[in-house]
Amino acid sequence: MGADYPELPADEPWAAARVFFSAEEYRHPPTGLVQLRLVRRGSAYLDVDLGLGLRRVFSRPGDLLLTLGDRATIFRGEDARELTLLQIRPRAAVKLLRQSGGRTLQDLHPLLRRPVRDQVIAEILRRLECGGYRTATAQQWALGLMFAHLLDLARQIVSSHPRPPLTGEALTELLIHVEEHLAEAWTVDRLAAKVNLPRRTFAAAFKQAKGLSVHQYLLQLRADQAVALLTGTDLPIADIAQSVGFAHQAHMTRVLNRLKRRTPAQLRREA
């Protein structure tokens, strides 16, 4: 599902607006714009993919979520959200970034891992939304300061987090392979061997990257795939359980009851 973002006028390099999202899942294709969101209302756990993989985080007012225009995004929340949304064209964003000592939008990629917090950026976004900067010069100064803080935040993250044993690229490739072969029996040992890491190192790196243990992630993935097949096909329930890697139909029923609060039969009827 998805909700439309406010349209950025063709003759404007940026715009800030208040937006509202109800408690559901939103999948957005690449927008071609740099987007920075300030959470104004709503505190709850959020499954979010800002461009570097799905993670489960606790989001609260004051959080900042950055996305870049070349990446699809996913937001799945347990509570409604009220945001200030700044949208800026990549060329304008790169110009502001270079004024702060950066080179390309790649410099901001560390901020795509999870929400961050910065009081100066939050205040600038509030003022941009309500028209608090009345001249073009003041607006450009504020935007430049904001990108300087974003660049500093990204560099702080890089300096405090040395290159992980499990890179984002390796994890993405691994999870694509798992999803394509979900019926197979995946264990921590088998997954760790796929990326040539010790079991304990892999398990810790996986949880840091995804916010879930390997077991929890696999259950969630299998449950999501089962729901898609239950609601979108007429396949027998037992066949669906086997195709997504559950030991048997009863196992799938227990997991769906716990994670989705529905039995397979209820999900199929509601579809």
Secondary structure, 3 states (H helix, E strand, C coil): CCCCCCCCCCCCCEEEEEEEECCCEEEECCCCCEEEEEEEECCEEEEEECCCCCEEEEECCCCEEEECCCCCEEEEECCCEEEEEEEECHHHHHHHHHHCCCCCHHHHHHHHCCCECCHHHHHHHHHHHHCCCCCHHHHHHHHHHHHHHHHHHHHHHHHHCCCCCCCHHHHHHHHHHHHHCCCCCCCHHHHHHHCCCCHHHHHHHHHHHHCCCHHHHHHHHHHHHHHHHHHHCCCCHHHHHHHCCCCCHHHHHHHHHHHCCCCHHHHHHHC
